[in-house]
Amino acid sequence: MARPPIIFTNTLLFSLSGIVALIVVPWYGMSHGYDFWQWASFLLLFCLSGLSITAGYHRLWSHKAYKAHPALQWLFAIGGALALQNSALHWSADHRRHHRHVDDNDKDPYSAGRGFWYSHIGWMLREHQGDRYGDYSNVRDLQNNPVVAFQHRHYLTLVLATNLGLPLL
C-alpha cells in the first residue's frame, strides 16, 4: 500500500518552528538573555494559544457549548493560528468527525487506534484522509461565521503574523 502524500505546508511549518525552538531560542537566551517582558510575552502567547484551542476551537466552535462575543471570537481565531493546529473551520470539521466515528479507525481523522504518533501529529503531516480532506459539510454553521470564515481564508498569513511577527515584536 502506498503511503499518503506529504502535506508540505504543515510539514515545513512544524519542522521550521521545531528547529527555531530547539536552536534559535536557546542560542538567543545564552547570548543575549531574556528580560521580564520577553518572559511575560512568552507566558501570554502560550496561554493565548492554549486557551484558543480549548475554549475556542474545541468548546465554542466544535461543540457549540456556548456563544461568544465577536471580540472574543477574534481573539480565539488569532490565538488558534498561533497554536498551529489548522484553521478553526478545518479543526472543527475534523473534531466533529472524530466524535462521530471515534470507534472507526478508518473514519476517525486522528484515531488513537493508529498509534500515539499518528493521533498527535502524524495525521497532520500526510494526506491520510484522502477525499475527506477539505470536506466541511459537517460545519456549515461555521462557514457562515464571519470570524471563522476570515480565519480560514487567511490562515497561513495569520500563522506567519502570529508565529513570526508577535515574537519579533
GIMO-V569058 format. One record per backbone hydrogen bond with DSSP energy under -0.5 kcal/mol. CO is the residue of the C=O (numbers start at 1). NH is the residue of the N-H. If there is no record, write none. Layout:
co=CO nh=NH
co=CO nh=NH
//
This chain:
co=5 nh=127
co=6 nh=8
co=7 nh=11
co=8 nh=12
co=9 nh=13
co=10 nh=14
co=11 nh=15
co=12 nh=16
co=13 nh=17
co=14 nh=18
co=15 nh=19
co=16 nh=20
co=17 nh=21
co=18 nh=22
co=19 nh=23
co=19 nh=24
co=20 nh=25
co=23 nh=27
co=24 nh=28
co=25 nh=29
co=26 nh=30
co=27 nh=31
co=28 nh=32
co=28 nh=33
co=29 nh=33
co=35 nh=39
co=36 nh=40
co=37 nh=41
co=38 nh=42
co=39 nh=43
co=40 nh=44
co=41 nh=45
co=42 nh=46
co=43 nh=47
co=44 nh=48
co=45 nh=49
co=46 nh=50
co=47 nh=51
co=48 nh=52
co=49 nh=53
co=50 nh=54
co=51 nh=55
co=51 nh=56
co=52 nh=57
co=53 nh=58
co=54 nh=59
co=55 nh=60
co=56 nh=61
co=57 nh=62
co=58 nh=63
co=59 nh=65
co=69 nh=72
co=69 nh=73
co=70 nh=74
co=71 nh=75
co=72 nh=76
co=73 nh=77
co=74 nh=78
co=75 nh=79
co=76 nh=80
co=77 nh=81
co=78 nh=82
co=79 nh=83
co=80 nh=85
co=81 nh=84
co=87 nh=91
co=88 nh=92
co=89 nh=93
co=90 nh=94
co=91 nh=95
co=92 nh=96
co=93 nh=97
co=94 nh=98
co=95 nh=99
co=96 nh=100
co=97 nh=101
co=99 nh=102
co=101 nh=104
co=103 nh=105
co=104 nh=108
co=107 nh=109
co=108 nh=111
co=111 nh=114
co=112 nh=115
co=115 nh=119
co=116 nh=120
co=117 nh=121
co=117 nh=122
co=118 nh=123
co=121 nh=124
co=121 nh=125
co=122 nh=125
co=122 nh=126
co=125 nh=7
co=126 nh=128
co=127 nh=130
co=129 nh=132
co=130 nh=133
co=132 nh=135
co=134 nh=136
co=136 nh=139
co=137 nh=140
co=139 nh=142
co=139 nh=143
co=140 nh=144
co=142 nh=145
co=144 nh=146
co=145 nh=149
co=146 nh=150
co=147 nh=151
co=148 nh=152
co=149 nh=153
co=150 nh=154
co=152 nh=155
co=154 nh=158
co=155 nh=159
co=156 nh=160
co=157 nh=161
co=158 nh=162
co=159 nh=163
co=160 nh=164
co=160 nh=165
co=161 nh=166
co=164 nh=168
co=165 nh=169
//
